[in-house]
Amino acid sequence: MRNLSILCKDFDLTDSIKKHAEEKLIYLDKYFPNSGSEANFNLRLGKVTNHQQSGKIFYAELSIKSPEKNFGALVESDDIYSAIDQLKDDLSQNISHYKDKEQTKNIKSARKFKEEMHTVAE
């Protein structure tokens, strides 16, 4: 992960949490092969509440700023490690969906151009 910044709220960032986040989020680098060095990953981890509440009390939020588009996701979970895992899965799905849409648009415009070239030639 080239440009990753981590901010924690209401708990301390341990080395194991930092290592886990880096290991999981490095997976997202594959979606930015050309602009990977220019993409900024901002991870925010925290607790929803400091009270004796049970359930989903941790959150993980990631915003990715790349030259082509900005991506982001927010996940709440009962464990910070599972929140990071779910965040990676959500963003992976969102980014791949966006990339597929862009590729489909490019294919459609290329087909349209090709059809126009054939009509002009006739």
RAKA-V69360 format. One line per field, one symbol per residue. ss: DSSP state (H for helix, E for strand, C for the rest). burial: I if it has 24 or more other C-alpha atoms within 12 Angstrom, else O. Layout:
ss = ???
burial = ???
This chain:
ss = CCCEEEEEECCCCCHHHHHHHHHHHHHHHHHCCCCCCCCEEEEEEEECCCCCCCCCCEEEEEEEECCCCEEEEEEEECCHHHHHHHHHHHHHHHHHHHHHHHHHHHHHHHHHHHHHHHHHHC
burial = IOOIOIIOOOOOOOOOIIOOIIOIIOOIIOIIOOOIOOIIIIIIIIIIOOOOOOOOIIIIIIIIOIOOOOIIIIIIIOOIIIIIIIIIOIIIOOIOOOOOOOOOOOOOOOOOOOOOOOOOOO
